[in-house]
Amino acid sequence: MTYQDLMEAIAGRIAKLWPERMLYRDFCPADHKRPSGFLYVTNASYEDANLFLVQWTFEAELTLYAATDSYDAESTEALRLDQLKVLSAFGGPAIQVGDRSVVLTVGAPSPGPGEAYVTFSASWIDARPAAADPDVPPSDAPLMEHYELNLSTNKE
């Protein structure tokens, strides 16, 4: 599973909340539609767990934009309600990503002027991305041919 797979699962669930709203993914233009959202990855990294496994760390943010009134102002209350709707949609203990269930932590920081935010974070263990064949060790791992094994017994 990649962090892109997780992003697709998150985006799919958000799109079901508001099928009529635009959900920007790659970039959010200055003249974006309102109401809408902008979902983007803020961190995707991994560290070694062992020779063949890594622990992924993932963070993403959803920026919510409310509709504006005749004075071009957004409703903070509408933004808070949108945050609550997203939090409720991710209320389960995990999100299904392919054949896996990933525990997803979801938070709603205070809305800013004209925007509200929802943060997503997760971590999981998976195969090392470069290790396509588990029988082939990574290039920096010492090969077994460079080891020597000496056994002795102390029999009297």
N, C-alpha and C positions, 0 to 999 in steps of 0.2 A: 504494500500500500504506500502511495506517495502522499505528500502533503497536498498535491493538486487534487487527488481523489477526495480528500477530506474537504477541500474548498468547494468542489462540485456538490458534495452532499449538503454542505451548509447553504450554498447558493440555491439549491433546489428547494430546500425547506423555506427559505425566505421568499422565493418566487411564488410559492403556493399561498403565502400570506396575502400578497398583493399582486395578482396576475396582471393587473392593469398598469402597474408602476414599472418604470425602468430601473433595472439594477445594473449599474455600471461596474465593470470588472477590471479592465486594463487601465483606464484612466477616467477621470471625471472632468468633462469640459467645463469651462467657466460659465457657459450658457446652458448648463444642465437643466433638464425638466424637473418640475416640482409637482407633486411629491415624488421622491425617488430615493435611491440608496446607492452607496458606493462601498463595495466589499473588496478589501485588499489585504494581502499578507504583510505583516510587520516583522515577523521573524520565522524562519524555517531553518533549523540547524539540527545536527546530530553529533553525538559523541560516542566513543567506543563503549560497548557493553562487554564484548569479548572479541575473539578473532573474527567471527562471522556475523555478529549482531551489533546493531547500533541502537541507541535510544534517541528518538526524534523529539524535538521540542518545536511546538508550533504555536504561533500567535497571529491572530487576524483581527481586523477592526471593520465594523460596519458603521458608516456615517449615514445618518438618516436626515433627509431634507423634507421639511413640511411644506405644504402649499402656502402661498402668500395671500394676504388680503389686498384690498384696494389701495392700501398705503405701502404695499410691498414689504409687509412685516409678517413673520411666521409666528404661529401660536406655540408657546413653550408647553402648554398643556397638551396640544396635539403631538408634539415631539415626545413627551413623557408617555403618552398612551401608545405611541408606536414602539418605544423602547419596551414597554410592558408586554406588548403583543409578541415581540421577538423573544423576550425572556420566557414567556409562556410556551412558545412553540418549541423551545429547547429545554423544557422542564424535565424530560426523562433523564435517567442516569447515564445514558450513552446515545450516540448517534450511529446508525448503521452505515458502514462504508464498505460496499461490496459484501464480502462474506465475514467482515469483522465488525465488532462493536467497539467504538472508541469513546472513552469517557471525555466529555467536553465540558469545560468550565466556562460559564457565560456570565458577564458582568455588564452593568449599565452605569457608567460614570455620569456625573451631572451634565446636563445639556449645556452646550455653549450657545452663543448668540446665533440663532437660526439653524443650529445643527444639534443632533443628539447622537450619541455613540453607544455601540454595543461591542464589547470585546469578547473574543473567543480564544481559549487556550487548551492545549491538549499535549500529552506526551504518550509515546508508545514505543515498544521494542519491535524491530523488524530486521530483515536481512540487510547486510551491508550493501548499499547500492552498487558498488563495483564488483561484488562477488556474485556474478551471474551463475557460476558453476561452483557449488560448495566443495567439490573435490580439488579445486584449484585455489591455493592460498593467495592472499594479496601479495604483491610483488615485494613488499618490505618485510614479509615474514620469513624467518629462516627456514630452509628446507630440512627435512628429516635427514638427508644425506650428510648434513654437517654436524650431526650429533654422534656422540660415542657413549655407549652404555657399558659400564663395568659392574659386574656383580661378584660378590664374594660371600662366602659363608665362613663362619668361625667355628668349625667343628674341631673338637679336641679328641 
